[in-house]
Amino acid sequence: MSESILKALMQLFAIIARPDSDEGSRRPLVKLFLNQQLNKELVSHYLIIFDNFYHEHQKKSQNKRAKTIASSSVRVLTICTLINKELTLKQKIIVLIRLLEFINSEGKASEQEYEFVKTVADTFYIPYSEYERLKTFVLNTTGNIPEFDNILIISDTKPEDKSVKYLYTKALDEPIIVYFSEMSNMYIFEYYGSEELFLNGQLILKDRVYALSAGSAIRDAKRNPIYFSDIVKAFQKESEKTKLLFEVNNLTYKFQSGKTALHKTNFTETNGKLVGIMG
């Protein structure tokens, strides 16, 4: 993201925060967003920018609240319109997720804060149905299975609902729930337990939503991996899965001395499973 976009996003976070919000609970979420975009030095730089915008906005809000709400709505719309063309769809989804976490960091967001975030979603051209699914997913802090499509449970126990997709992993104290956003082709997940899990080496925080990318892996402290490719495969319908067949016929090999190293061998393998082998 460019410097101008990041500054605009810091202003957006600050404007959306209600007048009586607690900076101590909001700031870590801004930091989490920045950590996924920048190195440590730049994270500190943009946190200072956020602090300045936040304090400035809070001061204005406390003096003229009614006028400030109207003014803030216009500013939110202006900022989102400005950055809309420069952000990819996946970046917009991440911004929306962080904003939802941001306004709910104290346990409950105000109606006005939700209106601000809804304005962001509308300006980013994110359909209402997708916004509602993301909102439900982000606000789900109990580990309940969301009642909409494209949900995957990663656990050692199959869910009772047979329509929910399932991927086995070694015992966790709580499941990992993954949502596949078809419109953005994104896999996002949340972990509700207290065991140490890592995404690409970074500690996964409880009740925070993370995006998966190609090549990534979720691991526990014992390095047991859950690969991105396994998650993608678990979402695929049987008819969509690529059928691979690897067949070897009459394979032989001799050393330069003429001695046979490998006698005539035949075997067939499909989708990683050995079907048959014959010497």
N, C-alpha and C positions, 0 to 999 in steps of 0.2 A: 504494500500500500504506500502511496506517496505521502509526503509530509503534510500536504494540505488536507488530504483525506483523513489522516490520523488526528490532526488538530480539530477537524470538523466533528469527528466521532467523540473526542474528549468533551467538546462543547455539548454534543447531543446527550451524552451520559449526564452531564451536569444539569442541563435544562430539565430533563425528565424527572430528576429526583424531587420529591415533594418538599415543601418548605421545612417540615419538622423531621426530615430524615436524618439518620445517623451516619455520618461520614465513615465512622469506624467499620461499619458493616458493608458499606457500599464500595469503598476504595479497593478492598481485596478482589472484588469481581472485575473491576477495571484492570487491575494488575494481571489477573488471570487471562483476560482478553489480550492484553499487550504481550504477555509472555509467549503466547502462541503466534505472535507476529514478528517479534523483535528480539535483539540481544539484550542483556541485562542493563547495559549502559543507556540504551535508548528507552528501555522501559522506565527507568528512573526519570529520564528527561520528560517523557509524556505524562507520567504521573504528576509531576509538578504542574504541567499545563492543565491537567484535569483539576488539581487542587485549586488553582487560581480561578478557573471557570466556575467551579463548585461554590467557592466562597463568595464570588461576585454575584452569582445567581441567588444564593441563599439570602444574601443581604437585601437584594432587590425584592425578593418574594416576601420577606417579613415586613417590609415597609408598605408595599402596595399590592396586596395579594390578588384582588379581583382583576386589576389591570394587568398584573404580571402573568396570570394564567392565559389571558387572551393573547398577550404578547409572546408568551412562550410557545403557544400553539402555532403561531405564524413562523417563529424561528425554527421550530422542529420541521415544519413543512419545507421551509427554505433550505435548511441544511440537507434534508433527505433528497430534495430535488437536485441539489448541487452535486451530491456524491453518487446519485443513482446510476448514472452512466459509467462511472469509473469502477464500480464494484462488480465482481462476478456474482452470479446467482448464489453460489456456495458461500461467498463472503457475506452476502446479504442475510442468508439463513443464520450464519454464525453471529452476526451483529444482533439479529432479532432474538436469538437464544440468550445472548449475554444481557440484553436489555431486560428480558423477562426475568432472568435470575437477579439482575440488579435491583429491580423494583420490588422483588419479593425477598430480598436479603434479610429483612427484619421480621419475616413471617407472614406479612400481609401487605399487599400493595393497595393504594387508594384507587378509586374509580378514575380519577383524573390521570394517574400514571398509566393505567390501562389504555385510556383514550389516546395518550401520547404514543404509546407503543403501537397501538392499532393504526395510528396515522403513519408511523414508520412503515408498517407492513403494506398499507395501501399505496404509499408512495413508491415502494420497491416492487409493486405489482405482484405481491404474493397473495394468491387467492385466499378468501376468507376461510374456506374449509381447511387449507393447509396451515394457516395461522392458528386456527382452533386446535388442530392436532398438535402442533408445536407447543402451544400454550399448555395443553393438557399434559404433554410429556414432561415439560420443564417443571410444572407445578406438582408432579407426582413424586412426593417425598416418602411414600409409604411402601413402595415396591409392589403396589397393586398392578395387575396387568391392564394396560389401557384397552378400552373397548373400541378399537378401530383396527383396520387391516394393516398388514406389513409390520407385524410385531414378532420378534424372535426372543425366546427365553434361553439364556445360557446357564445351565445348572446341572446338578447330578440327578434331578428329579423331573420327570416329564410333567408339564402342566395338565390339569384336568380337562381344560378346554382343548379338544382335538384340533380345532381350527388354528390354534396358535402354533407357530413354527418353533422348533426346539433343536438345540445343539448341546450335546453332552460335554461336560467338563468335570474334572475332579472336584470333590466337595468344596463348596463355598458356603459361608454362613448365610449369605443372601444371594439371590440371582443377579445376573447382569441382564438388563432389558435393552434390546436394540430396536430402533425404529428406522425403517427404510423410507426415505422421502423420494417418491417417484419423480416428482416435478424437478428436483434438484440433483437426482441420482446420488444422494448422500446417505451414508449409514451413520447414525448417531446413537450413542448409548449412555446409560447411567447405571452406576453400581450403588447398591443400597446397603452393603455390608461394611464391616470394620476391618477386614483383613487387608494387608498391604498388596495392592495391585498396581501394575505399572503399564503405561502406554508408551511404547518406544523409549523406555528408560525413565519416564517422568511419572512421579507418584500420582495416582488417580485419587482425587478428593471425593469424599462421600457427598451425594446429592448434587453433583455437578454434571452437566451434560458435555460429552466429548464427541468429536467427529473422527471417524475412521477414514484413513486414506489407503490407497493401494500399497501393499508391502508392509503395512503396520501390523503390530501384534500386541495383544494384552497378555501380560505374564504375572504370575504370583511370585512370592519371595523365593520359591524353589525353582523358578525359571520355567514352570510349565506353561507352554504357549497356547494362545487361542489366536490363530492366524486370520488375517483379513479375508484371505481366499476361502477359508472354512465358513466364515460368516456369510459371504456372498453365495457360496454353494448351498447353504442351509435355506436361503431365501428362494432359490430357484425351484421351479416346479420340475417334476421328473421329466416332462416333455421338453423342457428348455435346456437340460443338461447335455453337454457335448459328450457324445459317445466316442471314446478313443480305443483303438485296437492296435496293439503292437505285436507283430508276428515275426518270428525268426525261423527260417527253414534251412537245414543242412549247413549250419555254421561250423567252420573248422578253422584251426590256426596251427601253423608250424613255426618253430624257431628257425633261425638261419642255418643251424646245424642240420636241419632236416627232421629233427625229432618232433613228434606231434605233441602240441601243448593242449589242444582242445579238440576232442573227437567230435564227430558229427552230432550237432545239438539242434533241437527244435523246441520252441516254447512260444506260448501266446499269453499276452497280458492285456487286460482291459481296465481302464480307469483306475490304475494303480493296484489291481488285484491279479495275481498270477492264476491263470486258468488251468494251464497244464504244461508239463515239461517232459521231454523225452530225450534220451541220449541217442 
